[in-house]
Amino acid sequence: MRGRRRRRPVLTGALALLVALGVTTGSGAATASDASSAGKAPGQGVSWRAELGVRGGDDVGVRFADGALRLRAEGVRPASAGGEGAQGAAVLPVRDLGRAVHRVSVDLEARTPQGTRVAVDVRGRGAGGVWTEWREAAAGAPALLPRAASSVQARVTLFGVAGGGVSPVVEELRLSAEAVPASERAKERPRAAAAFSATVFATREGLVGHTTANGHVIQPNDHFVALPSRRGLSPKGSHEYSVRVCGPARCETAPVWDVGPWNTKDDYWNPSSVREMWKDLPQGKPEAQAAYQDNYNGGADEFGRQVANPAGIDLADGTFYNVGLNNNGWVTVTYLWTDGGGGTPQLSFPSYSTLRDGSSGPQVSAAQHLLNTNGFDAGAVDGAFGPNTESAVRAFQQSRSLSVDGVVGSKTWTALLSAGSKPVLRQGDSGAAVERLQRALTAALGRTVDADGAFGPNTDDAVRDYQSSRGLGVDGIVGSGTWGALQAGR
């Protein structure tokens, strides 16, 4: 049992949010201690204490030791942006609240030595199953979500001193979430008919072997993008925030896995009124472009560096060359999570139906999204299985050496749902990779494996059953062999 600590209000609003929305930084979705400490204050929503033990695939550059969350010695630095010291982040498991809430508050105990800081971002998910953008919680103030949410998630980012050696320390988080009167809610804007698009200057990221802001190690011929704000940053291995990039030769849908170029708080795809910084710039114009072309901000980025090009997006090498670029140049980018874009459609279902030309509904949308994010162009994610979707399915099946019939059956579902990185997973882990595994097992085994992102006893049983039925070594550990079988549609 930890000793009693003095409350430090310095970061209350920000980190409070963190927990407020999140849950434990730790291994499971909601731990026993969460449940035992959760309570319902009469008329004031839900309150609970978060456990901070970190374990799982959605944590990068942080560790939990001596009862506190802090940076690892080496930390990481966003490959694209540069300009900052070591940092690390923990994406907390989703907290299902069982009721609609609009506001999240937190009581935080944290230490921030000079030069360090902690940023807490929060997002919400309502009945439609689509996440909002991340929003940073202002210090000393609760967060108002842009719309009602029954599930919330928090991401806490720790920033160290340039040169390393000094880390902020997060010791305890207590949170509460509540509904508020309509007059106090965040103002909701009418939704546009389509996702926002802009023509921006693209640069090649390169940097093979470096680590992105979400913890991905950059590979040769990689496919992802960097945008200059954390508001649209996907957790490691996920495609929850993706863009469609159209260059001289073709278009590609790619996930947002890094932060940059130049800036880290320039969500230029948002209307000026809700833009994190540079609110006097028009929607669709990156600050770097304004600095380079118009000498805006004295020609400098947020770090005071002189901007050497107008870039508003960085493309990983595979994406860069695939869209037809040989040199840095202008591309058209659609930010698929923005108004009208629909965000990431529902991907988790109790079972997966066979889909073919003429099928329609949310599972078709899920298949279209997965095809697009894996580089197989199914066109619009509209829930209608037509010729474009069938063509993409056939191309995907051929790439996985599956029977090429244009029909999404159990084998094609298994390969689609499991596609991505292959982290080693075992009981006690949590995060987006575990959720991806659980969906794939549901398709492969023909029975529901709850996709809650927590690798518990039920998931362990499902893994062992899958390994046994496929002639794999039965150990309950998901390594390259088990991932390989799933991604081959076995």
C-alpha positions in Angstrom: 0.0 0.0 0.0 1.4 3.3 -1.0 1.9 6.1 1.6 -0.4 9.0 1.6 0.9 11.8 -0.7 0.3 15.5 -0.7 -2.0 16.6 -3.5 -0.3 18.7 -6.2 -2.8 20.8 -8.1 -0.5 22.0 -10.8 -1.6 19.6 -13.5 -5.0 18.8 -12.1 -7.0 19.7 -15.2 -4.8 18.1 -17.7 -4.0 14.9 -16.1 -7.2 14.7 -14.4 -8.7 14.4 -17.7 -6.4 11.7 -18.4 -7.6 9.4 -15.9 -10.9 10.8 -16.0 -11.4 9.4 -19.2 -9.1 6.7 -19.3 -8.7 3.9 -17.0 -5.8 2.2 -15.9 -2.7 2.8 -17.8 -2.3 -0.8 -17.1 -2.8 -4.2 -18.5 -6.5 -4.8 -18.4 -9.5 -2.9 -19.5 -10.9 -2.2 -16.1 -9.1 -3.8 -13.2 -10.6 -5.1 -10.0 -9.3 -2.1 -8.1 -11.1 0.1 -10.6 -14.3 -1.7 -10.0 -13.9 -1.6 -6.2 -13.1 2.1 -6.2 -15.7 3.1 -8.7 -18.7 4.9 -7.3 -21.7 6.9 -8.3 -22.0 10.2 -6.6 -25.7 11.1 -6.4 -26.6 13.2 -9.4 -22.9 13.7 -10.3 -22.2 10.8 -12.7 -19.5 8.2 -12.2 -16.2 8.5 -10.3 -13.3 6.1 -9.9 -9.5 5.7 -9.3 -7.2 4.6 -12.1 -4.4 2.1 -11.7 -1.3 3.2 -13.5 0.6 -0.1 -14.0 1.6 -0.1 -17.7 1.6 -3.2 -19.8 0.5 -3.7 -23.3 1.0 -2.6 -26.9 -0.3 1.0 -26.6 2.5 2.3 -24.4 5.7 3.8 -25.8 8.7 5.2 -23.9 7.1 5.0 -20.5 7.4 2.6 -17.5 5.6 2.0 -14.2 8.0 1.7 -11.2 7.8 2.5 -7.5 4.1 3.2 -7.8 4.4 5.9 -10.5 4.4 6.4 -14.3 7.5 8.0 -15.7 9.7 8.1 -18.9 12.0 5.3 -19.7 15.6 6.3 -19.7 15.9 6.3 -23.4 12.5 7.9 -24.2 11.5 8.5 -27.8 11.3 11.5 -30.1 8.7 11.9 -32.9 10.6 11.0 -36.1 8.9 13.7 -38.2 8.7 16.7 -36.0 11.9 16.9 -34.0 12.5 19.9 -31.9 11.6 18.3 -28.5 13.3 16.3 -25.8 12.6 12.7 -24.9 8.9 11.8 -24.5 6.7 8.8 -24.0 3.0 8.1 -24.0 0.4 5.7 -22.5 -2.9 5.1 -24.2 -5.2 4.0 -21.4 -7.8 1.2 -22.0 -11.3 2.3 -23.0 -13.7 3.0 -20.1 -17.3 2.1 -20.7 -19.4 4.2 -18.4 -22.9 2.8 -19.1 -24.3 6.3 -19.5 -23.9 9.4 -21.6 -21.4 12.0 -20.3 -20.1 15.3 -21.5 -17.5 16.4 -18.9 -14.6 14.7 -17.3 -12.7 15.9 -14.2 -9.6 14.6 -12.5 -7.8 14.9 -9.2 -4.1 14.3 -10.0 -1.0 13.7 -8.0 2.1 14.4 -10.3 5.5 15.9 -10.1 6.9 18.0 -13.0 10.5 19.0 -12.5 11.6 22.2 -14.3 11.5 21.8 -18.0 9.2 18.8 -18.0 5.5 18.6 -18.6 2.6 16.2 -19.0 -0.1 16.5 -21.7 -3.4 14.6 -21.3 -5.6 14.1 -24.4 -9.1 12.6 -24.2 -11.6 11.3 -26.8 -15.1 10.0 -26.6 -17.2 7.4 -28.4 -21.0 7.4 -28.5 -23.7 5.1 -29.9 -22.4 5.4 -33.4 -19.1 3.7 -32.4 -17.0 6.5 -33.9 -14.2 8.2 -31.9 -13.9 12.0 -31.7 -10.5 13.6 -32.2 -8.2 13.7 -29.3 -8.5 16.9 -27.2 -6.0 18.1 -24.7 -7.3 18.9 -21.2 -6.5 22.4 -20.1 -4.7 22.6 -16.8 -7.0 23.4 -14.0 -10.2 22.7 -16.0 -12.3 19.7 -16.8 -12.7 18.6 -20.4 -16.0 19.1 -22.3 -16.4 16.5 -25.0 -17.6 17.7 -28.4 -20.6 15.4 -28.1 -22.1 12.9 -25.6 -20.1 9.8 -25.1 -20.7 6.6 -23.2 -17.1 5.4 -23.6 -14.0 7.5 -23.0 -10.3 7.0 -23.4 -7.3 9.0 -22.4 -3.8 9.3 -23.6 -1.1 10.7 -21.3 2.1 12.0 -22.9 5.2 12.8 -20.7 7.8 15.2 -22.0 11.3 15.2 -20.5 14.1 17.7 -20.7 16.1 18.0 -23.9 19.2 15.8 -23.3 17.3 13.4 -21.1 17.8 12.4 -17.5 14.8 14.2 -16.0 11.2 12.9 -16.2 7.8 14.0 -14.9 6.2 11.6 -12.5 2.5 10.7 -12.5 1.6 9.1 -9.1 -2.1 9.0 -8.8 -5.2 9.8 -10.7 -8.8 10.0 -9.6 -11.5 10.9 -12.1 -15.2 11.6 -12.5 -17.4 11.9 -15.6 -20.8 13.5 -15.8 -23.6 14.8 -18.0 -24.0 18.5 -18.1 -26.9 20.8 -19.1 -27.1 21.7 -22.8 -26.1 25.3 -22.1 -22.7 24.1 -20.7 -21.8 21.6 -23.4 -19.2 22.1 -26.1 -20.8 23.8 -29.1 -21.5 21.2 -31.8 -21.1 22.3 -35.4 -23.4 21.1 -38.2 -21.8 18.1 -39.8 -20.5 18.5 -43.3 -21.6 16.1 -46.1 -18.1 14.9 -46.7 -14.7 14.6 -45.0 -12.5 17.7 -45.3 -9.9 17.7 -48.1 -7.1 20.1 -48.8 -4.2 20.4 -51.2 -0.9 20.5 -49.2 2.8 20.1 -49.8 4.1 16.7 -49.0 7.6 15.7 -48.1 9.2 12.2 -47.8 9.7 11.2 -44.2 12.4 8.5 -44.7 14.1 8.0 -41.3 14.0 4.2 -41.5 14.8 2.7 -38.1 13.6 5.7 -36.2 10.5 5.6 -33.9 7.3 7.5 -34.6 5.2 9.4 -32.0 3.0 6.3 -31.5 5.9 3.9 -31.1 6.1 2.4 -34.6 9.6 1.6 -35.7 9.9 2.9 -39.4 10.5 0.1 -41.9 11.8 0.3 -45.5 8.9 0.9 -47.9 6.6 1.8 -45.0 3.0 3.1 -45.4 1.8 5.8 -43.0 1.7 9.6 -42.7 2.7 12.3 -40.2 0.5 15.3 -39.5 1.5 18.3 -37.4 -0.9 17.7 -34.5 -1.5 14.9 -32.0 -5.3 15.4 -32.3 -5.4 12.9 -35.2 -2.7 10.4 -34.0 -3.6 6.8 -34.2 -2.6 4.4 -31.4 0.3 2.1 -32.4 -0.8 -0.5 -35.0 -4.3 1.0 -35.5 -5.9 2.9 -38.4 -8.4 4.9 -36.3 -7.3 8.1 -37.9 -6.4 7.8 -41.5 -6.0 10.0 -44.6 -6.5 9.4 -48.3 -3.6 10.9 -50.2 -3.9 11.4 -53.9 -0.7 12.1 -55.9 0.2 12.3 -59.6 -0.3 8.5 -60.1 -2.8 7.2 -57.7 -4.4 7.5 -54.3 -3.6 5.6 -51.1 -5.3 5.4 -47.7 -2.8 5.4 -44.9 -2.9 5.7 -41.1 -1.6 8.7 -39.1 1.3 7.3 -37.0 3.6 10.3 -36.5 3.6 14.0 -35.6 5.0 16.6 -37.9 6.4 18.1 -40.1 7.6 21.3 -38.4 4.8 21.7 -35.9 3.0 19.6 -33.3 -0.1 21.7 -32.5 -1.2 22.6 -36.0 -4.5 20.8 -36.8 -5.0 22.9 -39.9 -7.8 20.5 -41.2 -10.1 21.9 -38.5 -12.0 25.2 -38.7 -10.1 28.2 -37.4 -12.4 28.5 -34.4 -11.4 25.1 -33.0 -7.8 25.0 -34.3 -5.3 24.3 -31.4 -3.0 27.1 -32.5 -2.8 29.6 -35.3 -6.5 30.4 -35.1 -6.1 33.4 -37.5 -5.1 31.0 -40.4 -7.8 29.7 -42.8 -8.9 26.1 -42.6 -6.7 23.9 -44.8 -3.6 26.1 -44.7 -0.8 24.6 -42.6 1.2 27.1 -40.5 4.4 25.9 -42.2 2.9 26.9 -45.6 1.9 30.3 -44.3 5.4 30.8 -42.7 7.2 29.8 -45.9 5.0 31.6 -48.4 3.8 34.7 -46.4 6.5 35.1 -43.7 3.7 34.3 -41.1 5.1 34.1 -37.5 8.3 35.6 -38.9 8.8 32.6 -41.1 9.2 30.3 -38.1 7.4 27.2 -36.8 6.2 26.7 -33.2 9.8 26.0 -32.0 11.2 29.1 -33.6 13.0 27.3 -36.4 13.0 28.9 -39.8 10.7 26.9 -42.1 12.5 25.6 -45.1 9.5 24.3 -47.1 5.7 24.6 -46.9 5.0 21.0 -45.8 1.7 20.1 -44.2 2.2 16.3 -44.3 5.1 13.8 -44.3 4.7 10.5 -46.2 6.5 7.3 -45.3 8.6 6.0 -48.2 6.1 3.4 -49.4 3.2 5.8 -49.5 5.4 8.6 -51.1 6.4 6.5 -54.1 3.1 4.7 -54.4 1.1 7.9 -55.0 3.6 8.8 -57.7 6.0 11.2 -56.1 9.7 11.2 -57.0 10.4 14.6 -55.3 8.5 16.5 -52.6 5.3 18.0 -54.1 1.7 18.9 -53.8 -1.0 16.2 -53.0 -4.6 16.2 -52.2 -5.4 14.9 -48.7 -8.7 13.8 -47.3 -8.8 13.6 -43.5 -11.2 10.7 -43.2 -12.2 11.1 -39.5 -13.4 14.7 -40.0 -17.1 15.8 -40.6 -18.8 13.5 -43.0 -15.9 11.1 -43.2 -17.5 8.8 -40.7 -14.3 8.1 -38.8 -13.4 4.5 -38.2 -16.5 2.3 -38.7 -17.5 -0.4 -36.3 -15.1 -3.3 -36.6 -16.1 -5.6 -33.7 -19.1 -7.9 -34.1 -20.3 -11.0 -32.3 -19.8 -12.9 -35.6 -18.8 -12.1 -39.2 -21.2 -12.8 -42.0 -20.2 -13.9 -45.5 -20.2 -10.8 -47.8 -20.5 -10.7 -51.6 -21.6 -8.4 -54.4 -24.9 -6.9 -53.4 -24.4 -7.2 -49.6 -24.8 -4.1 -47.5 -24.6 -2.9 -44.0 -22.1 -2.1 -41.2 -20.0 -5.2 -41.9 -19.5 -4.2 -45.5 -18.3 -0.8 -44.2 -15.9 -2.6 -41.9 -14.5 -4.7 -44.8 -14.2 -1.6 -47.0 -12.3 0.2 -44.3 -9.9 -2.7 -43.7 -9.2 -3.1 -47.4 -8.5 0.6 -47.8 -6.2 0.8 -44.8 -4.2 -2.2 -46.1 -3.7 -0.6 -49.5 -6.5 -2.3 -51.5 -8.7 0.4 -52.9 -12.4 -0.4 -52.2 -13.5 3.2 -52.8 -15.9 5.0 -50.5 -16.7 3.3 -47.2 -20.5 3.4 -47.9 -21.6 0.0 -46.7 -22.6 -1.1 -50.2 -20.7 -4.1 -51.7 -20.2 -3.2 -55.4 -17.7 -3.7 -58.1 -14.9 -1.6 -56.5 -15.2 -3.6 -53.2 -15.2 -6.9 -55.1 -12.1 -5.9 -57.0 -10.3 -4.9 -53.8 -11.3 -8.2 -52.2 -9.9 -10.2 -55.1 -6.7 -8.3 -55.0 -6.4 -8.8 -51.2 -7.1 -12.6 -51.5 -4.5 -13.0 -54.2 -1.9 -11.2 -52.0 -2.6 -13.7 -49.2 -2.7 -16.8 -51.4 -6.4 -17.3 -50.6 -9.0 -18.6 -53.0 -9.7 -15.6 -55.3 -13.5 -15.4 -55.5 -14.4 -11.9 -54.4 -16.4 -13.2 -51.4 -15.5 -12.3 -47.9 -15.9 -15.5 -45.9 -14.3 -16.7 -42.7 -10.7 -17.0 -44.1 -10.8 -13.6 -45.8 -12.3 -12.0 -42.7 -9.5 -13.7 -40.5 -6.8 -12.3 -42.8 -8.3 -8.9 -43.0 -9.0 -8.5 -39.3 -5.6 -9.6 -38.2 -3.6 -7.6 -40.8 -0.9 -5.4 -39.3 2.1 -5.6 -37.0 2.9 -8.8 -35.1 3.7 -7.9 -31.5 4.1 -10.7 -29.1 1.0 -10.9 -26.9 0.1 -12.9 -23.8 -2.3 -12.9 -20.9 -2.2 -9.6 -19.1 -1.5 -7.5 -22.2 -3.9 -4.9 -23.5 -4.4 -2.4 -26.2 -5.3 -2.1 -29.9 -3.3 -5.1 -31.0 -5.2 -7.3 -28.5 -8.5 -6.0 -29.8 -7.3 -6.8 -33.4 -6.4 -10.3 -32.3 -9.8 -10.8 -30.6 -11.7 -9.8 -33.8 -9.6 -12.2 -35.9 -10.1 -15.0 -33.5 -13.9 -14.4 -33.6 -13.8 -14.8 -37.4 -11.4 -17.8 -37.3 -13.1 -19.8 -34.6 -16.7 -18.9 -35.5 -17.5 -17.9 -31.9 -17.5 -14.6 -30.1 -14.3 -13.5 -28.5 -15.1 -10.3 -26.7 -13.1 -7.5 -28.4 -12.4 -5.5 -25.3 -8.7 -5.0 -25.8 -7.8 -7.0 -22.6 -6.0 -10.3 -22.9 -7.7 -12.2 -20.1 -8.5 -15.9 -19.5 -11.2 -16.0 -22.2 -8.8 -14.7 -24.8 -6.1 -17.1 -23.6 -8.5 -20.0 -24.1 -9.4 -18.8 -27.6 -5.7 -18.5 -28.5 -5.0 -22.0 -27.3 -8.0 -23.4 -29.1 -6.9 -21.7 -32.3 -3.3 -22.9 -31.9 -4.5 -26.5 -31.3 -6.9 -26.5 -34.2 -4.3 -25.1 -36.6 -1.5 -27.5 -35.6 0.5 -24.8 -33.9 2.4 -25.0 -30.6 -0.1 -24.5 -27.9 1.2 -22.0 -25.3 -1.3 -19.2 -25.3 1.3 -16.8 -26.5 0.6 -15.0 -29.8 4.0 -14.7 -31.6 5.0 -14.6 -35.2 3.7 -18.1 -35.9 0.2 -17.5 -34.6 0.1 -14.0 -36.2 1.3 -15.5 -39.5 -1.4 -18.2 -39.5 -4.1 -15.6 -38.8 -2.8 -13.2 -41.5 -2.8 -16.1 -44.0 -6.5 -16.7 -43.2 -6.0 -20.1 -41.7 
